[in-house]
Amino acid sequence: MELQVRKSNITAERHHNRSQRFFFGMLGAQMAVIISTFAIAARQKNFLWSVAAAAGLAAVSFSVYVYLCF
C-alpha cells in the first residue's frame, strides 16, 4: 500500500512539473506575440494594433498573477 502511495506521489509530482513547464512555455509565447504586436503598432501607429498589444499585456499580467497567487 505504501509503495503505491509513493508511486502515485512521484507520478503526480512529475505531472505537476510538466504542467509548470507548459505554463512557462505558453507565457513565453504570449510575450513573444506581445513584443511583435508592439513592434507592428509602433511602425503602423494603428489604434487596433495598440488595443491588441494592450490586451496581450493584460493576458500576460493575469498569467503572472495566477502563477504567483494560486
All heavy atoms as TSV, in Angstrom:
chain	resi	resn	atom	element	x	y	z
A	1	MET	N	N	0.824	-1.194	0.000
A	1	MET	CA	C	0.000	0.000	0.000
A	1	MET	C	C	0.869	1.259	0.000
A	1	MET	O	O	0.625	2.183	-0.748
A	1	MET	CB	C	-0.918	-0.037	1.233
A	1	MET	CG	C	-1.845	1.119	1.305
A	1	MET	SD	S	-3.072	0.973	0.014
A	1	MET	CE	C	-4.145	2.244	0.446
A	2	GLU	N	N	1.867	1.295	0.872
A	2	GLU	CA	C	2.735	2.464	0.958
A	2	GLU	C	C	3.515	2.667	-0.336
A	2	GLU	O	O	3.757	3.806	-0.757
A	2	GLU	CB	C	3.702	2.302	2.137
A	2	GLU	CG	C	4.510	3.547	2.412
A	2	GLU	CD	C	5.381	3.411	3.650
A	2	GLU	OE1	O	4.967	2.723	4.593
A	2	GLU	OE2	O	6.472	4.000	3.629
A	3	LEU	N	N	3.884	1.586	-0.968
A	3	LEU	CA	C	4.603	1.667	-2.240
A	3	LEU	C	C	3.728	2.293	-3.323
A	3	LEU	O	O	4.206	3.107	-4.122
A	3	LEU	CB	C	5.066	0.272	-2.662
A	3	LEU	CG	C	6.028	0.193	-3.832
A	3	LEU	CD1	C	7.293	0.986	-3.518
A	3	LEU	CD2	C	6.367	-1.251	-4.122
A	4	GLN	N	N	2.439	1.971	-3.318
A	4	GLN	CA	C	1.525	2.561	-4.294
A	4	GLN	C	C	1.375	4.061	-4.057
A	4	GLN	O	O	1.294	4.840	-5.012
A	4	GLN	CB	C	0.152	1.885	-4.214
A	4	GLN	CG	C	0.120	0.498	-4.797
A	4	GLN	CD	C	-1.253	-0.134	-4.634
A	4	GLN	OE1	O	-1.992	0.199	-3.717
A	4	GLN	NE2	N	-1.572	-1.047	-5.532
A	5	VAL	N	N	1.349	4.446	-2.803
A	5	VAL	CA	C	1.223	5.875	-2.476
A	5	VAL	C	C	2.453	6.630	-2.951
A	5	VAL	O	O	2.349	7.701	-3.544
A	5	VAL	CB	C	1.008	6.066	-0.955
A	5	VAL	CG1	C	1.103	7.533	-0.579
A	5	VAL	CG2	C	-0.326	5.489	-0.535
A	6	ARG	N	N	3.630	6.071	-2.714
A	6	ARG	CA	C	4.862	6.724	-3.180
A	6	ARG	C	C	4.891	6.828	-4.698
A	6	ARG	O	O	5.253	7.867	-5.252
A	6	ARG	CB	C	6.088	5.941	-2.708
A	6	ARG	CG	C	6.461	6.219	-1.298
A	6	ARG	CD	C	7.775	5.593	-0.978
A	6	ARG	NE	N	8.039	5.714	0.445
A	6	ARG	CZ	C	9.012	5.107	1.052
A	6	ARG	NH1	N	9.831	4.311	0.377
A	6	ARG	NH2	N	9.200	5.271	2.335
A	7	LYS	N	N	4.509	5.756	-5.360
A	7	LYS	CA	C	4.485	5.764	-6.828
A	7	LYS	C	C	3.499	6.809	-7.342
A	7	LYS	O	O	3.786	7.557	-8.279
A	7	LYS	CB	C	4.109	4.382	-7.350
A	7	LYS	CG	C	4.144	4.272	-8.838
A	7	LYS	CD	C	3.785	2.875	-9.295
A	7	LYS	CE	C	3.769	2.807	-10.807
A	7	LYS	NZ	N	3.342	1.493	-11.284
A	8	SER	N	N	2.347	6.890	-6.696
A	8	SER	CA	C	1.343	7.878	-7.083
A	8	SER	C	C	1.858	9.297	-6.856
A	8	SER	O	O	1.645	10.185	-7.690
A	8	SER	CB	C	0.065	7.646	-6.280
A	8	SER	OG	O	-0.897	8.607	-6.596
A	9	ASN	N	N	2.555	9.524	-5.748
A	9	ASN	CA	C	3.118	10.851	-5.460
A	9	ASN	C	C	4.182	11.243	-6.479
A	9	ASN	O	O	4.250	12.400	-6.907
A	9	ASN	CB	C	3.699	10.890	-4.049
A	9	ASN	CG	C	2.636	10.968	-2.992
A	9	ASN	OD1	O	1.493	11.316	-3.268
A	9	ASN	ND2	N	3.002	10.617	-1.768
A	10	ILE	N	N	5.016	10.298	-6.859
A	10	ILE	CA	C	6.052	10.576	-7.859
A	10	ILE	C	C	5.417	10.930	-9.196
A	10	ILE	O	O	5.818	11.892	-9.859
A	10	ILE	CB	C	7.009	9.376	-8.001
A	10	ILE	CG1	C	7.870	9.264	-6.734
A	10	ILE	CG2	C	7.884	9.506	-9.233
A	10	ILE	CD1	C	8.688	7.992	-6.659
A	11	THR	N	N	4.392	10.179	-9.565
A	11	THR	CA	C	3.689	10.455	-10.819
A	11	THR	C	C	3.027	11.832	-10.775
A	11	THR	O	O	3.095	12.601	-11.744
A	11	THR	CB	C	2.635	9.370	-11.087
A	11	THR	OG1	O	3.282	8.099	-11.116
A	11	THR	CG2	C	1.928	9.603	-12.410
A	12	ALA	N	N	2.385	12.158	-9.660
A	12	ALA	CA	C	1.727	13.461	-9.525
A	12	ALA	C	C	2.734	14.600	-9.588
A	12	ALA	O	O	2.479	15.633	-10.221
A	12	ALA	CB	C	0.948	13.511	-8.217
A	13	GLU	N	N	3.884	14.404	-8.947
A	13	GLU	CA	C	4.910	15.449	-8.976
A	13	GLU	C	C	5.449	15.648	-10.390
A	13	GLU	O	O	5.681	16.780	-10.826
A	13	GLU	CB	C	6.051	15.085	-8.035
A	13	GLU	CG	C	7.070	16.180	-7.883
A	13	GLU	CD	C	8.129	15.848	-6.844
A	13	GLU	OE1	O	7.873	14.996	-5.977
A	13	GLU	OE2	O	9.214	16.453	-6.935
A	14	ARG	N	N	5.621	14.555	-11.116
A	14	ARG	CA	C	6.100	14.657	-12.496
A	14	ARG	C	C	5.088	15.410	-13.361
A	14	ARG	O	O	5.455	16.270	-14.161
A	14	ARG	CB	C	6.343	13.258	-13.056
A	14	ARG	CG	C	7.073	13.277	-14.366
A	14	ARG	CD	C	7.555	11.918	-14.812
A	14	ARG	NE	N	6.961	10.823	-14.080
A	14	ARG	CZ	C	6.573	9.692	-14.625
A	14	ARG	NH1	N	6.714	9.496	-15.901
A	14	ARG	NH2	N	6.045	8.724	-13.889
A	15	HIS	N	N	3.793	15.123	-13.178
A	15	HIS	CA	C	2.759	15.833	-13.934
A	15	HIS	C	C	2.713	17.309	-13.552
A	15	HIS	O	O	2.519	18.166	-14.418
A	15	HIS	CB	C	1.401	15.190	-13.703
A	15	HIS	CG	C	1.209	13.910	-14.427
A	15	HIS	ND1	N	1.155	13.823	-15.798
A	15	HIS	CD2	C	1.075	12.638	-13.971
A	15	HIS	CE1	C	0.991	12.567	-16.152
A	15	HIS	NE2	N	0.949	11.813	-15.060
A	16	HIS	N	N	2.918	17.601	-12.274
A	16	HIS	CA	C	2.928	18.989	-11.830
A	16	HIS	C	C	4.092	19.754	-12.469
A	16	HIS	O	O	3.916	20.877	-12.951
A	16	HIS	CB	C	3.023	19.047	-10.303
A	16	HIS	CG	C	3.130	20.434	-9.770
A	16	HIS	ND1	N	2.072	21.311	-9.738
A	16	HIS	CD2	C	4.191	21.119	-9.265
A	16	HIS	CE1	C	2.465	22.461	-9.239
A	16	HIS	NE2	N	3.750	22.367	-8.937
A	17	ASN	N	N	5.273	19.155	-12.476
A	17	ASN	CA	C	6.439	19.810	-13.090
A	17	ASN	C	C	6.235	20.018	-14.579
A	17	ASN	O	O	6.581	21.062	-15.126
A	17	ASN	CB	C	7.703	18.983	-12.836
A	17	ASN	CG	C	8.129	19.024	-11.387
A	17	ASN	OD1	O	7.775	19.934	-10.657
A	17	ASN	ND2	N	8.875	18.015	-10.963
A	18	ARG	N	N	5.654	19.021	-15.226
A	18	ARG	CA	C	5.385	19.139	-16.660
A	18	ARG	C	C	4.382	20.260	-16.926
A	18	ARG	O	O	4.538	21.048	-17.860
A	18	ARG	CB	C	4.847	17.804	-17.156
A	18	ARG	CG	C	4.679	17.717	-18.620
A	18	ARG	CD	C	4.287	16.303	-18.976
A	18	ARG	NE	N	3.925	16.208	-20.375
A	18	ARG	CZ	C	3.312	15.195	-20.895
A	18	ARG	NH1	N	3.005	14.151	-20.164
A	18	ARG	NH2	N	3.011	15.175	-22.170
A	19	SER	N	N	3.357	20.342	-16.094
A	19	SER	CA	C	2.359	21.392	-16.234
A	19	SER	C	C	2.983	22.771	-16.033
A	19	SER	O	O	2.652	23.724	-16.744
A	19	SER	CB	C	1.238	21.169	-15.215
A	19	SER	OG	O	0.334	22.233	-15.225
A	20	GLN	N	N	3.893	22.874	-15.077
A	20	GLN	CA	C	4.560	24.151	-14.829
A	20	GLN	C	C	5.425	24.553	-16.017
A	20	GLN	O	O	5.427	25.721	-16.419
A	20	GLN	CB	C	5.398	24.057	-13.564
A	20	GLN	CG	C	5.912	25.380	-13.091
A	20	GLN	CD	C	6.605	25.264	-11.743
A	20	GLN	OE1	O	7.000	24.187	-11.336
A	20	GLN	NE2	N	6.745	26.384	-11.062
A	21	ARG	N	N	6.131	23.605	-16.618
A	21	ARG	CA	C	6.935	23.925	-17.807
A	21	ARG	C	C	6.044	24.347	-18.964
A	21	ARG	O	O	6.381	25.267	-19.723
A	21	ARG	CB	C	7.795	22.729	-18.194
A	21	ARG	CG	C	8.976	22.511	-17.272
A	21	ARG	CD	C	9.966	21.520	-17.822
A	21	ARG	NE	N	9.402	20.203	-18.048
A	21	ARG	CZ	C	9.440	19.195	-17.190
A	21	ARG	NH1	N	10.038	19.352	-16.035
A	21	ARG	NH2	N	8.898	18.035	-17.492
A	22	PHE	N	N	4.893	23.704	-19.103
A	22	PHE	CA	C	3.948	24.086	-20.147
A	22	PHE	C	C	3.460	25.515	-19.914
A	22	PHE	O	O	3.361	26.306	-20.853
A	22	PHE	CB	C	2.766	23.112	-20.165
A	22	PHE	CG	C	1.735	23.429	-21.197
A	22	PHE	CD1	C	1.978	23.172	-22.536
A	22	PHE	CD2	C	0.529	23.983	-20.837
A	22	PHE	CE1	C	1.033	23.466	-23.498
A	22	PHE	CE2	C	-0.426	24.282	-21.787
A	22	PHE	CZ	C	-0.179	24.024	-23.116
A	23	PHE	N	N	3.170	25.852	-18.663
A	23	PHE	CA	C	2.729	27.204	-18.330
A	23	PHE	C	C	3.781	28.230	-18.734
A	23	PHE	O	O	3.463	29.248	-19.351
A	23	PHE	CB	C	2.437	27.298	-16.831
A	23	PHE	CG	C	2.134	28.699	-16.363
A	23	PHE	CD1	C	0.898	29.258	-16.555
A	23	PHE	CD2	C	3.115	29.452	-15.736
A	23	PHE	CE1	C	0.629	30.547	-16.131
A	23	PHE	CE2	C	2.862	30.738	-15.308
A	23	PHE	CZ	C	1.606	31.284	-15.501
A	24	PHE	N	N	5.047	27.961	-18.385
A	24	PHE	CA	C	6.109	28.905	-18.735
A	24	PHE	C	C	6.303	28.997	-20.245
A	24	PHE	O	O	6.581	30.062	-20.782
A	24	PHE	CB	C	7.418	28.519	-18.048
A	24	PHE	CG	C	7.453	28.875	-16.598
A	24	PHE	CD1	C	7.773	27.921	-15.657
A	24	PHE	CD2	C	7.158	30.147	-16.165
A	24	PHE	CE1	C	7.798	28.226	-14.313
A	24	PHE	CE2	C	7.178	30.479	-14.820
A	24	PHE	CZ	C	7.503	29.512	-13.893
A	25	GLY	N	N	6.134	27.885	-20.944
A	25	GLY	CA	C	6.222	27.916	-22.403
A	25	GLY	C	C	5.129	28.778	-23.014
A	25	GLY	O	O	5.385	29.574	-23.922
A	26	MET	N	N	3.919	28.623	-22.514
A	26	MET	CA	C	2.812	29.438	-23.028
A	26	MET	C	C	2.996	30.917	-22.670
A	26	MET	O	O	2.675	31.796	-23.463
A	26	MET	CB	C	1.475	28.927	-22.469
A	26	MET	CG	C	1.070	27.581	-23.014
A	26	MET	SD	S	0.931	27.566	-24.814
A	26	MET	CE	C	-0.441	28.668	-25.052
A	27	LEU	N	N	3.523	31.178	-21.486
A	27	LEU	CA	C	3.788	32.557	-21.088
A	27	LEU	C	C	4.840	33.176	-22.005
A	27	LEU	O	O	4.707	34.331	-22.429
A	27	LEU	CB	C	4.247	32.599	-19.633
A	27	LEU	CG	C	4.326	33.963	-18.968
A	27	LEU	CD1	C	2.963	34.632	-18.965
A	27	LEU	CD2	C	4.827	33.812	-17.547
A	28	GLY	N	N	5.867	32.427	-22.341
A	28	GLY	CA	C	6.884	32.910	-23.277
A	28	GLY	C	C	6.295	33.187	-24.655
A	28	GLY	O	O	6.640	34.188	-25.295
A	29	ALA	N	N	5.408	32.306	-25.111
A	29	ALA	CA	C	4.764	32.519	-26.407
A	29	ALA	C	C	3.907	33.776	-26.385
A	29	ALA	O	O	3.903	34.562	-27.351
A	29	ALA	CB	C	3.912	31.303	-26.771
A	30	GLN	N	N	3.181	33.990	-25.293
A	30	GLN	CA	C	2.382	35.208	-25.180
A	30	GLN	C	C	3.262	36.449	-25.213
A	30	GLN	O	O	2.933	37.438	-25.876
A	30	GLN	CB	C	1.580	35.209	-23.875
A	30	GLN	CG	C	0.385	34.315	-23.866
A	30	GLN	CD	C	-0.349	34.369	-22.541
A	30	GLN	OE1	O	0.168	34.859	-21.542
A	30	GLN	NE2	N	-1.561	33.838	-22.530
A	31	MET	N	N	4.379	36.396	-24.528
A	31	MET	CA	C	5.273	37.555	-24.512
A	31	MET	C	C	5.846	37.826	-25.901
A	31	MET	O	O	5.983	38.980	-26.298
A	31	MET	CB	C	6.371	37.350	-23.480
A	31	MET	CG	C	5.841	37.388	-22.065
A	31	MET	SD	S	7.069	37.181	-20.802
A	31	MET	CE	C	7.882	38.754	-20.883
A	32	ALA	N	N	6.164	36.775	-26.640
A	32	ALA	CA	C	6.681	36.962	-27.992
A	32	ALA	C	C	5.633	37.615	-28.892
A	32	ALA	O	O	5.950	38.518	-29.681
A	32	ALA	CB	C	7.120	35.614	-28.573
A	33	VAL	N	N	4.396	37.195	-28.761
A	33	VAL	CA	C	3.318	37.792	-29.558
A	33	VAL	C	C	3.124	39.257	-29.181
A	33	VAL	O	O	2.936	40.120	-30.047
A	33	VAL	CB	C	2.002	36.992	-29.383
A	33	VAL	CG1	C	0.819	37.738	-29.969
A	33	VAL	CG2	C	2.135	35.624	-30.024
A	34	ILE	N	N	3.206	39.552	-27.893
A	34	ILE	CA	C	3.037	40.941	-27.456
A	34	ILE	C	C	4.158	41.827	-27.982
A	34	ILE	O	O	3.921	42.936	-28.461
A	34	ILE	CB	C	2.959	41.016	-25.924
A	34	ILE	CG1	C	1.650	40.398	-25.454
A	34	ILE	CG2	C	3.056	42.445	-25.433
A	34	ILE	CD1	C	1.601	40.179	-23.980
A	35	ILE	N	N	5.380	41.330	-27.928
A	35	ILE	CA	C	6.513	42.119	-28.422
A	35	ILE	C	C	6.366	42.394	-29.914
A	35	ILE	O	O	6.567	43.527	-30.369
A	35	ILE	CB	C	7.838	41.405	-28.104
A	35	ILE	CG1	C	8.093	41.443	-26.594
A	35	ILE	CG2	C	9.005	42.031	-28.860
A	35	ILE	CD1	C	9.218	40.536	-26.134
A	36	SER	N	N	5.983	41.379	-30.670
A	36	SER	CA	C	5.802	41.596	-32.113
A	36	SER	C	C	4.625	42.526	-32.378
A	36	SER	O	O	4.673	43.349	-33.300
A	36	SER	CB	C	5.623	40.267	-32.844
A	36	SER	OG	O	4.465	39.612	-32.407
A	37	THR	N	N	3.566	42.426	-31.583
A	37	THR	CA	C	2.417	43.321	-31.760
A	37	THR	C	C	2.800	44.758	-31.445
A	37	THR	O	O	2.394	45.687	-32.161
A	37	THR	CB	C	1.254	42.870	-30.862
A	37	THR	OG1	O	0.930	41.516	-31.154
A	37	THR	CG2	C	0.026	43.725	-31.097
A	38	PHE	N	N	3.596	44.966	-30.396
A	38	PHE	CA	C	4.083	46.318	-30.105
A	38	PHE	C	C	4.933	46.858	-31.248
A	38	PHE	O	O	4.847	48.036	-31.595
A	38	PHE	CB	C	4.891	46.341	-28.808
A	38	PHE	CG	C	4.075	46.548	-27.579
A	38	PHE	CD1	C	4.173	45.665	-26.523
A	38	PHE	CD2	C	3.214	47.628	-27.453
A	38	PHE	CE1	C	3.426	45.848	-25.375
A	38	PHE	CE2	C	2.460	47.823	-26.312
A	38	PHE	CZ	C	2.569	46.928	-25.270
A	39	ALA	N	N	5.746	46.005	-31.849
A	39	ALA	CA	C	6.576	46.447	-32.973
A	39	ALA	C	C	5.714	46.881	-34.152
A	39	ALA	O	O	5.976	47.913	-34.781
A	39	ALA	CB	C	7.525	45.328	-33.389
A	40	ILE	N	N	4.681	46.099	-34.439
A	40	ILE	CA	C	3.779	46.464	-35.542
A	40	ILE	C	C	3.017	47.743	-35.200
A	40	ILE	O	O	2.846	48.627	-36.052
A	40	ILE	CB	C	2.810	45.306	-35.849
A	40	ILE	CG1	C	3.579	44.129	-36.446
A	40	ILE	CG2	C	1.710	45.748	-36.812
A	40	ILE	CD1	C	2.754	42.861	-36.582
A	41	ALA	N	N	2.553	47.849	-33.962
A	41	ALA	CA	C	1.809	49.050	-33.552
A	41	ALA	C	C	2.682	50.294	-33.639
A	41	ALA	O	O	2.221	51.360	-34.053
A	41	ALA	CB	C	1.281	48.875	-32.130
A	42	ALA	N	N	3.952	50.163	-33.265
A	42	ALA	CA	C	4.850	51.318	-33.325
A	42	ALA	C	C	5.125	51.730	-34.764
A	42	ALA	O	O	5.223	52.919	-35.063
A	42	ALA	CB	C	6.155	50.993	-32.612
A	43	ARG	N	N	5.232	50.717	-35.647
A	43	ARG	CA	C	5.532	51.033	-37.040
A	43	ARG	C	C	4.319	51.612	-37.765
A	43	ARG	O	O	4.423	52.584	-38.508
A	43	ARG	CB	C	6.019	49.788	-37.774
A	43	ARG	CG	C	6.530	50.151	-39.154
A	43	ARG	CD	C	7.040	49.029	-40.009
A	43	ARG	NE	N	7.579	47.902	-39.299
A	43	ARG	CZ	C	7.607	46.679	-39.795
A	43	ARG	NH1	N	7.116	46.456	-40.991
A	43	ARG	NH2	N	8.120	45.694	-39.113
A	44	GLN	N	N	3.144	51.019	-37.555
A	44	GLN	CA	C	1.961	51.441	-38.302
A	44	GLN	C	C	1.151	52.525	-37.591
A	44	GLN	O	O	0.303	53.152	-38.204
A	44	GLN	CB	C	1.064	50.228	-38.578
A	44	GLN	CG	C	1.700	49.234	-39.518
A	44	GLN	CD	C	0.753	48.122	-39.886
A	44	GLN	OE1	O	-0.363	48.047	-39.405
A	44	GLN	NE2	N	1.210	47.244	-40.762
A	45	LYS	N	N	1.378	52.692	-36.300
A	45	LYS	CA	C	0.650	53.680	-35.498
A	45	LYS	C	C	-0.859	53.548	-35.701
A	45	LYS	O	O	-1.579	54.512	-35.911
A	45	LYS	CB	C	1.130	55.091	-35.807
A	45	LYS	CG	C	2.564	55.285	-35.423
A	45	LYS	CD	C	3.027	56.696	-35.603
A	45	LYS	CE	C	4.457	56.707	-35.110
A	45	LYS	NZ	N	5.292	57.697	-35.536
A	46	ASN	N	N	-1.314	52.294	-35.611
A	46	ASN	CA	C	-2.722	51.981	-35.798
A	46	ASN	C	C	-3.342	51.706	-34.431
A	46	ASN	O	O	-2.788	50.979	-33.611
A	46	ASN	CB	C	-2.842	50.745	-36.707
A	46	ASN	CG	C	-4.267	50.475	-37.128
A	46	ASN	OD1	O	-5.196	50.863	-36.462
A	46	ASN	ND2	N	-4.409	49.790	-38.244
A	47	PHE	N	N	-4.526	52.257	-34.192
A	47	PHE	CA	C	-5.192	52.110	-32.901
A	47	PHE	C	C	-5.518	50.651	-32.587
A	47	PHE	O	O	-5.369	50.199	-31.453
A	47	PHE	CB	C	-6.474	52.953	-32.873
A	47	PHE	CG	C	-7.266	52.789	-31.610
A	47	PHE	CD1	C	-6.810	53.329	-30.423
A	47	PHE	CD2	C	-8.458	52.075	-31.619
A	47	PHE	CE1	C	-7.533	53.165	-29.248
A	47	PHE	CE2	C	-9.180	51.916	-30.449
A	47	PHE	CZ	C	-8.721	52.464	-29.270
A	48	LEU	N	N	-5.951	49.892	-33.576
A	48	LEU	CA	C	-6.313	48.485	-33.337
A	48	LEU	C	C	-5.105	47.657	-32.902
A	48	LEU	O	O	-5.224	46.777	-32.057
A	48	LEU	CB	C	-6.960	47.871	-34.580
A	48	LEU	CG	C	-8.365	48.389	-34.893
A	48	LEU	CD1	C	-8.883	47.756	-36.188
A	48	LEU	CD2	C	-9.312	48.084	-33.747
A	49	TRP	N	N	-3.941	47.930	-33.479
A	49	TRP	CA	C	-2.739	47.210	-33.046
A	49	TRP	C	C	-2.384	47.571	-31.611
A	49	TRP	O	O	-1.936	46.735	-30.825
A	49	TRP	CB	C	-1.561	47.515	-33.969
A	49	TRP	CG	C	-1.628	46.751	-35.249
A	49	TRP	CD1	C	-1.862	47.262	-36.487
A	49	TRP	CD2	C	-1.475	45.346	-35.420
A	49	TRP	NE1	N	-1.875	46.260	-37.416
A	49	TRP	CE2	C	-1.631	45.062	-36.794
A	49	TRP	CE3	C	-1.235	44.283	-34.548
A	49	TRP	CZ2	C	-1.550	43.781	-37.314
A	49	TRP	CZ3	C	-1.150	43.002	-35.062
A	49	TRP	CH2	C	-1.300	42.760	-36.419
A	50	SER	N	N	-2.611	48.817	-31.242
A	50	SER	CA	C	-2.357	49.236	-29.859
A	50	SER	C	C	-3.307	48.542	-28.894
A	50	SER	O	O	-2.911	48.127	-27.800
A	50	SER	CB	C	-2.500	50.754	-29.724
A	50	SER	OG	O	-1.564	51.402	-30.559
A	51	VAL	N	N	-4.562	48.385	-29.289
A	51	VAL	CA	C	-5.533	47.670	-28.455
A	51	VAL	C	C	-5.118	46.206	-28.311
A	51	VAL	O	O	-5.187	45.630	-27.215
A	51	VAL	CB	C	-6.958	47.788	-29.038
A	51	VAL	CG1	C	-7.933	46.864	-28.332
A	51	VAL	CG2	C	-7.440	49.230	-28.958
A	52	ALA	N	N	-4.674	45.598	-29.406
A	52	ALA	CA	C	-4.230	44.201	-29.360
A	52	ALA	C	C	-3.020	44.045	-28.440
A	52	ALA	O	O	-2.930	43.083	-27.663
A	52	ALA	CB	C	-3.894	43.716	-30.773
A	53	ALA	N	N	-2.097	44.982	-28.510
A	53	ALA	CA	C	-0.923	44.932	-27.645
A	53	ALA	C	C	-1.321	45.088	-26.183
A	53	ALA	O	O	-0.801	44.384	-25.306
A	53	ALA	CB	C	0.075	46.020	-28.048
A	54	ALA	N	N	-2.246	45.974	-25.900
A	54	ALA	CA	C	-2.709	46.163	-24.521
A	54	ALA	C	C	-3.415	44.902	-24.003
A	54	ALA	O	O	-3.227	44.502	-22.847
A	54	ALA	CB	C	-3.636	47.374	-24.439
A	55	ALA	N	N	-4.218	44.267	-24.851
A	55	ALA	CA	C	-4.900	43.028	-24.457
A	55	ALA	C	C	-3.884	41.922	-24.170
A	55	ALA	O	O	-4.023	41.163	-23.206
A	55	ALA	CB	C	-5.873	42.590	-25.544
A	56	GLY	N	N	-2.860	41.840	-24.981
A	56	GLY	CA	C	-1.813	40.846	-24.750
A	56	GLY	C	C	-1.062	41.104	-23.462
A	56	GLY	O	O	-0.752	40.179	-22.707
A	57	LEU	N	N	-0.770	42.348	-23.200
A	57	LEU	CA	C	-0.097	42.714	-21.957
A	57	LEU	C	C	-0.968	42.380	-20.748
A	57	LEU	O	O	-0.474	41.880	-19.739
A	57	LEU	CB	C	0.251	44.206	-21.976
A	57	LEU	CG	C	1.204	44.700	-20.912
A	57	LEU	CD1	C	2.538	43.958	-20.999
A	57	LEU	CD2	C	1.436	46.191	-21.085
A	58	ALA	N	N	-2.261	42.600	-20.875
A	58	ALA	CA	C	-3.184	42.240	-19.791
A	58	ALA	C	C	-3.201	40.724	-19.580
A	58	ALA	O	O	-3.246	40.246	-18.441
A	58	ALA	CB	C	-4.590	42.750	-20.103
A	59	ALA	N	N	-3.145	39.953	-20.668
A	59	ALA	CA	C	-3.140	38.493	-20.560
A	59	ALA	C	C	-1.891	37.992	-19.843
A	59	ALA	O	O	-1.965	37.107	-18.984
A	59	ALA	CB	C	-3.243	37.869	-21.949
A	60	VAL	N	N	-0.750	38.542	-20.177
A	60	VAL	CA	C	0.488	38.136	-19.513
A	60	VAL	C	C	0.465	38.552	-18.042
A	60	VAL	O	O	0.862	37.779	-17.162
A	60	VAL	CB	C	1.722	38.726	-20.231
A	60	VAL	CG1	C	2.972	38.539	-19.404
A	60	VAL	CG2	C	1.893	38.067	-21.581
A	61	SER	N	N	-0.036	39.735	-17.763
A	61	SER	CA	C	-0.133	40.191	-16.374
A	61	SER	C	C	-1.034	39.259	-15.567
A	61	SER	O	O	-0.709	38.890	-14.432
A	61	SER	CB	C	-0.687	41.611	-16.311
A	61	SER	OG	O	0.165	42.490	-16.989
A	62	PHE	N	N	-2.144	38.860	-16.144
A	62	PHE	CA	C	-3.055	37.948	-15.463
A	62	PHE	C	C	-2.398	36.585	-15.246
A	62	PHE	O	O	-2.560	35.972	-14.180
A	62	PHE	CB	C	-4.353	37.793	-16.264
A	62	PHE	CG	C	-5.347	36.882	-15.600
A	62	PHE	CD1	C	-6.025	37.304	-14.474
A	62	PHE	CD2	C	-5.591	35.620	-16.099
A	62	PHE	CE1	C	-6.941	36.470	-13.854
A	62	PHE	CE2	C	-6.497	34.780	-15.487
A	62	PHE	CZ	C	-7.188	35.206	-14.355
A	63	SER	N	N	-1.642	36.113	-16.220
A	63	SER	CA	C	-0.943	34.827	-16.088
A	63	SER	C	C	0.062	34.881	-14.940
A	63	SER	O	O	0.165	33.933	-14.155
A	63	SER	CB	C	-0.217	34.473	-17.377
A	63	SER	OG	O	-1.130	34.292	-18.420
A	64	VAL	N	N	0.799	35.967	-14.837
A	64	VAL	CA	C	1.768	36.110	-13.751
A	64	VAL	C	C	1.032	36.179	-12.416
A	64	VAL	O	O	1.451	35.551	-11.438
A	64	VAL	CB	C	2.649	37.356	-13.972
A	64	VAL	CG1	C	3.484	37.676	-12.748
A	64	VAL	CG2	C	3.533	37.155	-15.194
A	65	TYR	N	N	-0.081	36.884	-12.367
A	65	TYR	CA	C	-0.884	36.955	-11.150
A	65	TYR	C	C	-1.358	35.564	-10.720
A	65	TYR	O	O	-1.266	35.204	-9.556
A	65	TYR	CB	C	-2.077	37.887	-11.380
A	65	TYR	CG	C	-3.138	37.804	-10.307
A	65	TYR	CD1	C	-2.935	38.372	-9.058
A	65	TYR	CD2	C	-4.335	37.141	-10.551
A	65	TYR	CE1	C	-3.893	38.282	-8.074
A	65	TYR	CE2	C	-5.306	37.051	-9.564
A	65	TYR	CZ	C	-5.084	37.618	-8.332
A	65	TYR	OH	O	-6.042	37.522	-7.355
A	66	VAL	N	N	-1.870	34.787	-11.669
A	66	VAL	CA	C	-2.342	33.436	-11.367
A	66	VAL	C	C	-1.181	32.581	-10.851
A	66	VAL	O	O	-1.333	31.843	-9.875
A	66	VAL	CB	C	-2.996	32.796	-12.605
A	66	VAL	CG1	C	-3.208	31.305	-12.407
A	66	VAL	CG2	C	-4.312	33.482	-12.911
A	67	TYR	N	N	-0.034	32.701	-11.477
A	67	TYR	CA	C	1.120	31.897	-11.061
A	67	TYR	C	C	1.567	32.261	-9.644
A	67	TYR	O	O	1.876	31.393	-8.833
A	67	TYR	CB	C	2.271	32.081	-12.039
A	67	TYR	CG	C	3.513	31.341	-11.612
A	67	TYR	CD1	C	3.580	29.960	-11.699
A	67	TYR	CD2	C	4.596	32.026	-11.094
A	67	TYR	CE1	C	4.706	29.280	-11.294
A	67	TYR	CE2	C	5.733	31.353	-10.678
A	67	TYR	CZ	C	5.780	29.981	-10.788
A	67	TYR	OH	O	6.901	29.307	-10.385
A	68	LEU	N	N	1.590	33.538	-9.332
A	68	LEU	CA	C	2.101	33.963	-8.032
A	68	LEU	C	C	1.092	33.813	-6.893
A	68	LEU	O	O	1.485	33.588	-5.754
A	68	LEU	CB	C	2.554	35.429	-8.104
A	68	LEU	CG	C	3.758	35.703	-9.003
A	68	LEU	CD1	C	4.037	37.201	-9.067
A	68	LEU	CD2	C	4.985	34.950	-8.522
A	69	CYS	N	N	-0.179	33.913	-7.189
A	69	CYS	CA	C	-1.186	33.924	-6.118
A	69	CYS	C	C	-1.892	32.592	-5.910
A	69	CYS	O	O	-2.529	32.394	-4.887
A	69	CYS	CB	C	-2.219	35.005	-6.409
A	69	CYS	SG	S	-1.506	36.652	-6.343
A	70	PHE	N	N	-1.813	31.670	-6.841
A	70	PHE	CA	C	-2.543	30.401	-6.683
A	70	PHE	C	C	-1.642	29.245	-6.712
A	70	PHE	O	O	-0.733	28.886	-6.942
A	70	PHE	CB	C	-3.611	30.249	-7.758
A	70	PHE	CG	C	-4.712	31.272	-7.632
A	70	PHE	CD1	C	-4.764	32.342	-8.479
A	70	PHE	CD2	C	-5.667	31.152	-6.639
A	70	PHE	CE1	C	-5.780	33.280	-8.380
A	70	PHE	CE2	C	-6.678	32.094	-6.523
A	70	PHE	CZ	C	-6.735	33.148	-7.392
